[in-house]
């Protein structure tokens, strides 16, 4: 019996596991109701997140752009 972490289940949900790990998780989900229950909670949360209409605030975007400009300035050769 394998002990899969929530992170393993999340990677499986997003198809980011190796083929071998995918097969292991798939088999475990078919046989382990507790693991299947945990996976369903993660799956349900993912579906709810997809329905949210979210976008960053202008302040957040400005902060990111300012940070990027400073990083570029620090990496650029001083003439």
Secondary structure, 3 states (H helix, E strand, C coil): CCCCCHHHHHHHHCCCCCHHHHHHHHHHHHHCHHHHHHHHHHHHHHHHHHHCCCCCCHHHHHHHHHHHHHHHHHHCCCC
